[in-house]
Structure formats: C-alpha cells, structure tokens
Amino acid sequence: MSKQEFHQIVADLSREIAGRPLDADLDRWLNQHHGAGSPGFEKLKQACIDGVAEGWLCDREGGGIRYGRVFKAEDALARFSVDVVDMQDIAGPHHTHPNGEIDLIMPLEGDATFDGRPAGWCVYGPGTAHRPTVTQGRALVLYLLPEGQIKFS
C-alpha cells in the first residue's frame, strides 16, 4: 500500500461525506455504510496496518502513543486532514474539536475500544472535547479533522 493509494481511499470516502454536518446522523450513516466488517472498513484498516508496517503511518512517538499527520487538509480530501494513532490501554492528551472530528476505530489486539466505542466510526460535533482513550487492548484510530483544526488543552 503506497501513501498515494491510501490518499485515494480516503479521498473516495471524503467525497461521500463532504458537506455533511458532523453529528449523530453522520455517525449512524458511516457505521451503516462503512462500519466494522464492511468492505470499506476492512480496506481502510488493512491500508493503515500496511502503512504502519511500512513506516509512513504513525511515524512519531510521544507519551506511549505512536502518531502522525498523514495529509494536511486539502480540496481532494474535502478539506479534512488525516491523522492516524496507534494506542494501547492509554489516554491521550485532552483536546477540543473546533469543527468536529470523525474517528475510525480499528482494534488490533484484545477487545480494544476508543472512548468506550468498539470497532467502527465515532463522530464528534463542533466544539466537543475529550481525552482520547483506548482500553482493553490496542487499536489504530484514523482521525478526519475539518480544516485540520484541533486545539490541545
């Protein structure tokens, strides 16, 4: 899996959600159409696993978390930036989402959950905040941030 192929996978998904409000309806839609076990979910999960193995995803580490911004917000990605983190039984730094955040939760070991949610999608609306937490194992989490906006506390 090349970085360019990964970009195309995320761009295809981004086009489907472009312009939609980041809310509970989008959360339900993503899990219905691209949720755990679906071909789209499996394709993204394998792409992330491959990218980590090849060293171009999660190429930084801090506080026990591997992470990295893969793509800055751009038109081809419907103005979303793309980050991927690799977390195991840990809470990350508290932050707010000025424009919201869309997360794809991909458990790798155990029954890993992200903020209490199992494999699949989790949508946080504009102005929300959290301390991202993976429990019960290890997971990769892909973050889509509108305009790349995130504010660490």
Legacy VTK file of the C-alpha trace (Angstrom):
# vtk DataFile Version 3.0
C-alpha trace
ASCII
DATASET POLYDATA
POINTS 153 float
0.000 0.000 0.000
1.544 3.277 -1.050
0.851 6.633 0.541
-0.753 7.691 -2.758
-3.089 4.674 -2.740
-4.045 5.470 0.855
-4.760 9.060 -0.169
-7.140 7.827 -2.875
-9.030 5.559 -0.446
-9.520 8.449 1.990
-10.403 10.856 -0.849
-13.129 8.487 -2.072
-14.658 8.345 1.407
-14.250 12.088 1.926
-16.284 12.810 -1.183
-19.146 10.775 0.279
-19.252 12.805 3.480
-18.281 16.235 2.142
-20.589 18.984 3.351
-22.482 16.792 5.824
-22.873 18.017 9.405
-20.676 16.207 11.906
-23.435 14.817 14.103
-25.205 11.647 15.260
-26.804 11.186 11.826
-23.372 11.048 10.175
-22.176 8.655 12.895
-25.093 6.303 12.127
-24.641 6.643 8.346
-20.908 5.874 8.472
-21.469 2.818 10.668
-24.318 1.618 8.454
-22.480 2.036 5.142
-18.801 1.738 6.128
-18.932 0.117 9.582
-16.924 -2.712 11.090
-16.837 -5.741 8.819
-17.821 -3.827 5.683
-15.531 -3.891 2.635
-14.721 -0.186 3.095
-13.811 -0.645 6.758
-11.616 -3.648 6.015
-9.873 -1.817 3.162
-9.080 1.205 5.354
-7.968 -0.988 8.266
-5.613 -3.013 6.074
-4.262 0.181 4.492
-3.497 1.568 7.953
-1.875 -1.679 9.110
0.259 -1.702 5.948
1.196 1.973 6.355
2.347 1.407 9.942
4.361 -1.657 8.898
5.962 0.317 6.047
6.816 3.227 8.363
4.888 6.072 6.732
1.986 5.955 9.220
2.405 6.620 12.950
5.996 7.663 12.365
6.268 9.705 15.582
6.005 8.705 19.228
5.246 10.603 22.391
3.907 9.603 25.769
3.474 5.977 24.712
1.403 6.852 21.635
2.556 6.440 18.054
1.002 9.055 15.799
1.335 11.173 12.686
-0.498 13.539 10.397
-0.545 11.798 7.044
-2.210 14.532 4.985
-2.996 18.165 5.620
-6.481 19.439 4.819
-6.886 19.834 1.065
-9.643 20.022 -1.527
-9.073 16.436 -2.727
-9.885 15.302 0.831
-12.961 17.568 1.181
-10.881 19.846 3.439
-10.213 17.106 6.007
-6.758 16.437 7.399
-5.869 12.804 8.092
-4.085 11.581 11.220
-3.555 8.021 12.455
-2.628 6.992 16.001
-1.601 3.653 17.465
-2.690 3.384 21.109
-2.747 0.595 23.672
-4.524 0.947 27.021
-3.743 4.641 27.305
-5.367 8.058 27.407
-4.052 10.716 25.070
-3.855 14.468 25.585
-7.078 16.423 26.137
-8.144 18.474 23.136
-11.100 20.242 21.553
-12.502 19.928 18.044
-13.401 23.425 16.795
-15.031 21.962 13.662
-15.643 18.416 14.913
-13.790 15.147 14.420
-14.535 11.862 12.660
-12.780 8.780 14.017
-12.397 5.292 12.576
-11.707 2.801 15.367
-9.730 -0.269 14.254
-8.980 -2.720 17.089
-5.773 -4.711 16.637
-5.449 -6.607 19.929
-7.984 -7.649 22.528
-11.427 -6.065 22.574
-9.985 -2.580 22.228
-12.381 0.329 22.462
-11.864 4.024 21.812
-13.699 6.309 24.239
-15.829 3.267 25.067
-16.748 2.619 21.436
-15.935 -0.647 19.625
-14.734 -1.046 16.035
-16.385 1.388 13.646
-16.947 5.106 13.358
-17.352 7.778 16.031
-18.322 11.351 15.134
-17.729 14.295 17.467
-19.528 17.525 16.619
-18.038 21.016 16.501
-16.899 22.377 19.851
-16.623 18.969 21.536
-13.638 17.931 23.635
-12.214 14.725 25.030
-9.189 12.879 26.242
-8.954 10.099 23.622
-8.713 6.802 25.441
-8.093 3.264 24.239
-8.894 0.499 26.714
-8.999 -3.306 26.630
-6.240 -3.651 24.060
-4.570 -1.949 21.140
-6.188 0.000 18.310
-5.376 2.170 15.379
-7.583 5.256 15.138
-7.864 7.332 11.978
-8.894 10.961 12.566
-10.515 13.183 9.961
-10.412 16.805 11.109
-12.253 19.505 9.132
-9.619 22.051 8.053
-7.148 20.154 10.244
-8.400 22.040 13.296
-7.572 20.676 16.740
-6.698 22.526 19.938
-4.756 20.762 22.653
-5.519 21.808 26.228
LINES 1 154
153 0 1 2 3 4 5 6 7 8 9 10 11 12 13 14 15 16 17 18 19 20 21 22 23 24 25 26 27 28 29 30 31 32 33 34 35 36 37 38 39 40 41 42 43 44 45 46 47 48 49 50 51 52 53 54 55 56 57 58 59 60 61 62 63 64 65 66 67 68 69 70 71 72 73 74 75 76 77 78 79 80 81 82 83 84 85 86 87 88 89 90 91 92 93 94 95 96 97 98 99 100 101 102 103 104 105 106 107 108 109 110 111 112 113 114 115 116 117 118 119 120 121 122 123 124 125 126 127 128 129 130 131 132 133 134 135 136 137 138 139 140 141 142 143 144 145 146 147 148 149 150 151 152
